[in-house]
Every structure is written in structure tokens, then in C-alpha cells.
Amino acid sequence: MWMRTLKIGLPFTLKHHPDNEGIWRKDIVQPIDYPKPDGVISFDRLSSVFLSNTNHVEDQPIHLTLKDPAIPVTVNLPQYAGPEQRYCPAGVYEFVEGEAGSPRLQINAQNCVHCKTCDIKDPTQNINWVVPEGGGGPNYPNM
């Protein structure tokens, strides 16, 4: 009731925009040269995934699919330098050499820690992330 009588207006408002719109094309930005993991302070991605105790049942359906399998190679790789291989904290997405030496996107769904970053950050919104079967995913027993 007292809020109606004060009628306080703020000089700004918070504006929401989809996070995938914040990814810039590779011709606009400088590549970042990250140092190699030293095994003391920083660790490689797969060691960190191992520590998360991620568990997926072998015969469960894959929860990460592409709406159009051609987009990662025809759009994301040439325009954005394949951001899916960098924004995923678990190394689920990697570009490998396919037939005739052409690159293709490989999805290592067993590494997924269910953070849903790929669904949020993909510039073309081509990755379809669905909730995996129950009981899988990260297990942090000491938390």
C-alpha cells in the first residue's frame, strides 16, 4: 500500500536479451591464448569432469542433439570459430576430421555435466538439450 503512495521511479530498467546474441563473429575479436593447465591450480576439462562423478547409463537416449547437423560446420565454425568447443565446461563438443578431411562436430554426451550452457550460448540455437533420464549426471558426494 505504501508503495503506491510513494510512486518511486528508477532512472533505469533492466533489459533482458538472449545470451547467445552476445557472441561476436571471429573477424571482430582477437583470439584468447589460454595457458595450458598446470595440474596444481588449473586442471584440464576431462579431469574436472572425472571429479564431478558424472554418470550416464550406457543405454539411455542421448539428451544432446542438433536440429540441423550441417550448421556447426557451415555457420558456427567459419563465422564464430566453433564456439561450442569453448563454451562447454566439460568438453562435450569437439570438431574432428571427418570423411575427406572435412571437419565435423562430435558430441561426447557422456561427458555432459548438465549445466545447459550449450542450450543458452549456441549462436544459432541449433543444439537441442533435453532433460536426461533421472539418476545420471554429476554427483558431488562431499558437498
N, C-alpha and C positions, 0 to 999 in steps of 0.2 A: 504494500500500500504506500509506504513512504517513498518507493522508487518512482511512483507516478507523479508525486508532488515535486520531486527534485528535477526531473527531466534533464538529467545529465547526459550530454552527448560527447562522445570521444572524437578527437580530431582525426582518427584513423580507423580503418576497419581491417580485419584480417581477410585476405583474399586467398582462396584455395585454388591451386592449379595442379593438374596431374603431374606426378614426379617424373614420368617418362618424357615430359616436354622440356625438362631441364638438361637433357643430354645434348651436347653440341656435336656437330659434324667434325670429323678428324682433320679437315683442312683449316679449321678455325683455331684449334688448340694445339699446344705443344705436348708431345707425349711425356709421360712421367716415368722417370727411371727409378724404380723402386729397388732398394738394396736387397740382396739375397738374404733369406732367413739365416740367422746365426746359431740357432739351436739353444740360445741362452735367454735372450729377451724376446726374440721373434721366432716363429716356427712356420714351417710350410703348411699349406692348407690341409693336405691329407693327414698329417699328424694331428692337427686340431680336430678334424672330423673323427679320427680314431678316438680321441679323448672324450668326444661327445657321446660315445657308446651308441651311435646311430644303428638302428636295427630295422631292416625291412625283410619281411617274409619273402622267400625266394619266388613263390608263385603268385604274389599279389599283382594286380594290374598296375601298370606304370601310371603314376599320377602327374607326370610332366609330358605334355605332347605339344606339337606345333600345329597351328591352324593351317599354315602353308609351309611345307618343308623347304621350299626354294628361297623364302625371304631372308633367312640368315646369311646365305651366300650371295644373293643378288642385291640385297639392300643393306643389311647391317654390317657386313664385312667391308664392302667398298666405301660406304658413307661414314660409318661410325667406328671402323677398325674392330668390329666384332665385340661390342661391349659386354655381351653375355658371358664371355670368358673372364671378365674382370669384375663385374659387379656381384657375381655369385661367391659367397664366402666359403663355399665347400668345394669349388672346382667341379661342379656338375657339368658345365658346358665347356667343350673344347673343340677347336677346329682341328681336324685331322685330314690327312691326304686321302682323297677318295680315288675312284677309278680315273685313270688317265691323268693322274697328278692334280686334279682339281680339288679344292678344299670342300669339306662337308662338315656340318655341325654334328658332333656326337654328344648325346645326352647320357651321362652316367648317373641315372636316377637313384642308384643305391647309395650315393654319397649325400643325397639331399638331407639337410637338417631342418626342413620345413619352415624356413624363415619367410618365404613368399616374396623375396626380393625380386626374383625374375618376373613375377606377375606384375609388380609395381614399376620396375625400371625399364623393361624392354621398350625401346623407342617405337616399335611398330605394333606393340601389344599382340604379338604373334604367339606367345607362349601361353598355353592353357594349363593352369595349375589347379588341380582339384584336390580335395582333402583325401589323404591316403587312408588306407584301412587302419583301424584302431590298433593300438599296441605297438606300432612301429615308431620310427623317428628317434630323436635324441633322448637319451636317458642320463640325467645327471644325478647319480646316486648320493653324492656328497653335498648336495645343496639343501 
